[in-house]
């Protein structure tokens, strides 16, 4: 067994800003509030962002003995930054809501995974020549001997997601939509999250016109991930060390649906008659995809000598 801690500080991380972004204000007067009226949008790549990472891990290894080998580890970690890079990662936006306040973008990193458990195991069934249940008969050994089971499993919490107000409500010339504001109702999630509704529409509203939303970057979390793969292999011993191994492998062996990210746009979907201007629409928080495919099975044949 191994226990470990890893901590790091990151400085001069790359990220985008909009240098000519207007301050918040009326939607019809953006051009009067930009810093450089003679220019349009100015995209700027800066290296002044920062972040930090802390993780505690437990690792357990069982060396091969009695036909079994096992390796498993659990990591509890937290990564925080105000920019996770210049390429889209996860469900973050490349540009900040307000380029004049990069500290306001501080939140979980796009790749932050709070809990992660991984298992890898191989077990050779104890039947066959030279095994615990010794089989000297060549025919029976060919049928019952040489079987091997293996599995790889990953269980982890969801990844951060930045919500969108669906429009630039702040009255700026931002390259991305603003974020919504908290309504003060609930904690952002429905009481029993499901693909039909993961986030609670009642928890979010559009900010008043001319104001930024107060929901933080990467403040919500997508559904957890579960992937369990398994394989069954049969080895046929031939002559002078030559072997043939036949394998059947199943990915997502239990055919468990692993849900993708919910729709993070609070104005998603068709509006309903009489809905107020700041109402969350019916598509918000709904999951319509899976993060990994359903069960897939493949066959393999390997010849070794």
N, C-alpha and C positions, 0 to 999 in steps of 0.2 A: 504494500500500500504506500502511496505517495501523497503528501499534502503539499500544496503550493500556493503561492501568492504572486501575482504579477501586476505591477503598477507602472504607468508611463504618463509622461506629460508631452504633449505635442505643441509645437510652436511653428509659426510661419506656414500654416496649412493654406493650400490654394482654395480659392472660391471666387465666385462672380459677384459683382456689384453693378448697379446702374448709377453712374456718376451724375447724370443729368435728370435724376428723378425729382419731380416736384414734391413739395410738402403736401400733406392732406389739406383738402379744401373743397370748394364747390366744383361740381363736375364740369361746369362750363367755363372755367377760368384756369385750366391747367397751364396754358402757355404763359401766363403772367407769373407763375410761381416756380418755373424751372430755373436752376442756377445759371444756365448758359442759354439764353433765349435764341441765339443764332444757330444752335445745334439741335439735332433730334436726340434720339436715344443713344447714349454712350455706354457701351458694355465695357466693363473693366475687370481684368483678372488681377486679384490681389493675393498676396501671400501673408497677410497679417492676421489670419484666423488662428484659432487655438482649440485645443481639446485635451481631455485626459481620460484614462482607462484604468479600471481597477477590477481584478478578478481573483476569485478564490477557487481552487480546483482540488478534486479528490480523484486519484487514479488507482485502480485495482487491477493487478495483472496476475494471472495464473499461468505459469509456464506449462508447456505440454506435458501431461502425465496422465496415465490411464486412459488415453484416447481423447482427453479434453484439454483445450487451451482457451483462455478467455482474457479479454482486455476490455475494461469499461472505465469511463471517466465521467464526472459531473463537474460542470463549471457554472459558477454564479458570478456574473460580471455586469458591469455598467460602463458604457462609453458615452461621453458627453462632448459635444463640440458645437461650434457655430457655423461650420461648413464641413460637409463630408466629401468634398471633392468637386471636380469640374466635369464629371460624367455622371449621368443620372444613376443613382443607386437606390434600390428599393422604391419607396413611395414619397421621397423627399422632392422638393423643387430645387432647381439649380440656382435660382435667384432669390434673394431675401424679399420679404414683404416691404421692409423699409431699409433701403441701402444706407441711410444716414445713421442707422443704429444696428450695427452688427452684433452687439451684445444682446439685443432683443431676439436674436436668432438662436441663442444658446438653448440647447435641448438635447435629447437623446440622439446619438449618431444614427445615420440611416441604416447602418449595419449592426446596431445594438441588439443583442440577444441576451435577455436577462438570465434565463435558465436553459441549460443544454445538457442532455445526457446521451451518451453514445455507448453502444455495446457491440462488440465483435466476438463471436464464439464459433469454435469448430469442435465437433464431437464425432469420433469414429466409433461406430457401433462395435461392441465387444464380441463379434462373431467372426469366425474364420480361422485359418491356419495361423498358429502362433498367438492368437488373441486369448482373452480370458476364457471365453467359451471356444475351446480349440476344436476345429473341424478338420480331420485328416482326409476325409473323403473328398476327392477332387471335384466331383460333381456338386455335392452339397456346398463345398467351399465356394464354388463358382456362383452358386445361387444366393447363399446367405452371407458370404464374406465380402469384405471390401466396401461396405456402405459407409457413407459419411454425411452428416448433417452440418450445415453452417447457417449462421444468421448475422445480419448487420441491422442494427436498429438505431434510430435517432428520434429522440423526443425533445422538442424545444418550444419555448414560448414564442409568441408572435413577434413581428418586427414593427418598428415605429411607422406611423403614417401621418402625413401632414394633411389636414383638412383644408378644403377650399370653399370660399364664399360663392364661387361660381361667377364672380364679376369683380371689377375693381371699384369697390364701394367707397374707397378713400378719396377718390378724385385725383389720383396721381397717374403718371404715365408708366406705371410699373409694367414689367414684362411678364409678370405672373399675376394671377388673381389673388386678391386679399384672402386672408383667413377669416373665418366667422368669429363671433363672440359667444361667450358662454351666457346662457339665459339665467343661470342660477338654479335650474331645475335638474336634479339628478347629478350623476357623475360622468355623463357622456355615453354610457352603455345602457342597453335595455336590461331589465331584470333577469331575463333568461336569454342571453345572446344566441342567435341561430342564423343560418343563412338568410332567412326571411327578414331579419332585422338584427344587425349587430350594434350599430350606434343608435342612440335615442334622439330622434329629431327634436324632441321637446327641450333638449339640453343646449341647442344652438340657435342663434338668430344672426341675421346680418347686422353689422354695426351701423350706427346712424350714418347717413351720408356725410362724407368728408372726414371720416375717422377710420383708423385701422382696426381690424378685429383683434381681440385680446386672447384668442386661443393660441397657444404656443406652437412652435415648429416641432413636428414629430411627437405631438402630445398624445396621440391615440395609438393603440396597438392592434394589429391584425390577429386573426385566429392562430392558435398554436399549430405547430407542425408535428406530424407523426408519420414516420416512414419505417416500415419493417420489411426487410427483404430476407428471403430464405432460399437455400439451395439443397438439393439432394443429389449426391453423386455416387456412382458405382464404379469401382476400379476393377478391371480384369487383368490379372497378371498373366503375361505370356511367357516367352522364353528369354533367358539371359538378361533380365532386368527390363525388358520391354513391357510397356503397359498401355492399356487403353482406358480412358476414363469417360464415362457418359454422365452428363449433368442435365438436370432440369432446374431452372432458376426462376423464381417468382419475385417480381418487384411489387411492393405494396401488397404483400402476400394475403393479407386479410381483407383486401379490397375496401379499405377504410377511406372515405372521402376526406381529403385534406383541403379545406376551403381556402380560396384566395382572398384577396383584400376586398373589404366592403367598398362601395361607392362612397368616396369621401367628399363629394360635391353636395353641399347642403341645398342646392337648388336643382338637384338632379331629378329627372322625371317630369312628367306633365303636371302642371299646377292644377289644383282642384278649384272649381268655381267658388268665388268669394274668398279665396285665400288671401290673408294679409300680405303686404309686400315683403315682410321679413320672415314669412313662414318657410320652414324646411319642407321641401317637396317629397313626394312619396318614394322616389328612387334612392334617396339618401340612406346610407347604412345597409343597403341590400347587397348580398353576395351572389354573383351570377357565374362564378368560375371556380375551378379548383387549382391549387398551387402545384400539385403533381398529378400525373395520370393515374387512373384507376389501375387495377391489377394487370400486369403484363407478364407473360410467361415466355421463356425462350429455352431452346434446347442447345446443348453443346457437346462436342466430341473432341477429346484431346488424346493424341498419341505421343508417348514419351519413351525415350530409349537412352 
